[in-house]
Amino acid sequence: PTHGGSKRHRRSRVPERCCSVPCTLEDMYRGKTRRMKITRKSQTAGRPTEKVLEVPIRPGYKAGTRITFSGEGDEEMKSSRV
């Protein structure tokens, strides 16, 4: 049965990406956008892919602030259990 909503395309579950980004005290005070090149394992492309992420460092961030990029982690292989 339909509920009047639009159909959403389900993507396979891809974990988040977690990396350390070096920045100065001035960067955290004034704010800055840093670029970071990542390499991720891709099952759809069949090979590692590279991507540049723009990391926003907003004024007032403290050391250890976590910024999450959903869907930018390595794609997991689906295992079939017998």
N, C-alpha and C positions, 0 to 999 in steps of 0.2 A: 504494500500500500504506500502511496505517496502522501507526504504531509504538507504539500504545497511549497516546500523549500527547494532550493537548487541542489543539484547533485554536486558533491565535492569529490574531487579526484584525490584518492588516497595515495600518498607516496609511502615508500617503504621507510621504516623507522631509521633515521640517520641521527646518531648522537651529536651532541654539541662539541665544539672545538674549544680546548682550554690551552692557552699559551701565556707565557710571561712577556709583557711588553715593557721594555726599559723606557723610563721617562724621568725627567728632572723635576725638582720641586717647583720650578717655574712653570713647567708644562701643566702640573696639577693646579697651580694657582691661577694661571691665565686661561688654560684650556688650549687644546690643540687636536688636530686630527693626524694620527699616525697611520702609515700604510705598512701592512705586513703580508709577505708572500707566504702562502702555505701550500703544502703538497698533501693531497688526500688520496686515499685508496678508493677507487671507483669501480664498482661491479658493473654498472651500466656501460661505462666506456671501455671496460676491460683492461685498463691501465691506470697508473697514477696520473692525476690531473693537478695542475697548478692553478692557483687563484690568488688574487690580491684582495685582501680585506681592508677596509678603512675602519680604523678603530677610533671612535670619538672619545677624547679625554676632556671631560667637561670640567669647568672651574669648580673647585671644591671637592673633587675626588680625593680619597685618602689612599695611602699605600695599601695594596691588597684588594682594592675594589675589583670585583669580578664583572666582566662584560661577556654575555653569552651570545654566541652566534648559532642559532638553531639551524640544524640541517647542514652544517659545514664540517662535520666530523667525518671519519672514515666510514664508508658503507660496510655494513656487516654482511658476511656471507650467511645465507639461509642454510641451515643444516637440517637434513631430514633424518629423523631418528626412526630406527626400525625396531 
